[in-house]
Amino acid sequence: MRFERTDVFKADYRRLSSADRDLFRAAAREFNQACDDFTVAKDPSTWPSKLRVKSVANAPGVFEMTWSCSGPDGRATWEWTTFVDPKGRRHPAVLWRRLGDHKIFRRP
């Protein structure tokens, strides 16, 4: 799955500790595979339950993924976007929006 990152996401990532970055990267690998599976099956049950993928309240088109539930609280927000390859073919992609704890939901 292709992905892009907002500048805010990049800044959020830089603020994480190295241990938190490792946790996020591990979850992102699993998330990436689940995205591939979802785009084929179009079935929400393809999301691994431990990632707790769901819509963000009051933010249409924005979703959240949990990358850590117990110390630290780790969340990421994202949305579907489209990548156009050099031949003009369109492919689903993920735009990572925010990364951190529950505070990211103030401006997801």
N, C-alpha and C positions, 0 to 999 in steps of 0.2 A: 504494500500500500504506500503510495506516495504521500508526503505530508509537507506542509508549509508551517511556518511559525510567525506569529505576530511579534512586533518589537517588544510589546509588553511581556509576552511569554518568554522571550529571550532574556529580558531583565529579571523576570521571576526566577528563571533557571539559574542565573548567575548568583542569586541570593541564597540558593539552597546550599546546605552543607554537602560535602562530598558523599557522605553516607546516604543522604536523601536523594542525591542525583543517581546513585547506584540503584536505590529502590525504584525510582521513577523509570530508569532505563530498563530494568527487568520487567516492570509492568507494561511498559510501552512495547516491548517485544511481543508479549502475549496479546496485547491490545491490537497490534499490527496484524497478527495472524487472524484474530477474531474479526477485524474489519474485512479482510479478504474473504473470510467465510460468510460474513453477513452480506457482502455485495453479491455473492453467488446465490445464497439461499433466501435473502430478504426475510429472514426469520429472527426476531429478537432473542429467541432462546439460544442463538449461537454465541451470545456474549457470555464469557465466563462469569459466574455469579460473584466471584471474589472481586471483580473489577467494578461491580455495582454501576454499570452504565445506565444512565437515565437522563431524561430531559431536565433542564434547569428551569425551575419555576419562574414565570414572568420574563423569560428570555426566549422567544420563539426561535427554533432552529438551532439552539445551543444545547449541548449535552455535557454531562460531567462523567468523569471516570475516577474511581478511587484507586490510588496507588499505595496507600498505607492507611490502615484503620487504627492502629495502636501506636501511639508515640513515635513519630510525629503523625499528626493528621495530614494526610497527603491527598490532594484533589487536583484534577486538571479539567479545564473546560475546553471544548472543541466543537467544530461544526463540519458538516460535509461541504466539500467544494469540488471543483472539477479541474483536472489537469489535462491540457491539450498537448499531445505529443507532436513531434516534428511533422508527422504525416497528417495532422489535423484531426486525429481521432481523440475523442473525449473519454477520460477515465475518472472514476471516483477518486477523491483524495480527502485527506483530513487537514483542516486548519486548526492547529493548536492555538488557543486564545490566551489562557491564563494557567498558572501553576502555583500551588502553595497549599495553604490551609483554607478553612471556611471563609476567611476574609475575602477570598477571590470572588465570592458570590455577590459582593457589593457592586462589582462591575465585572460580570462574567465575560 
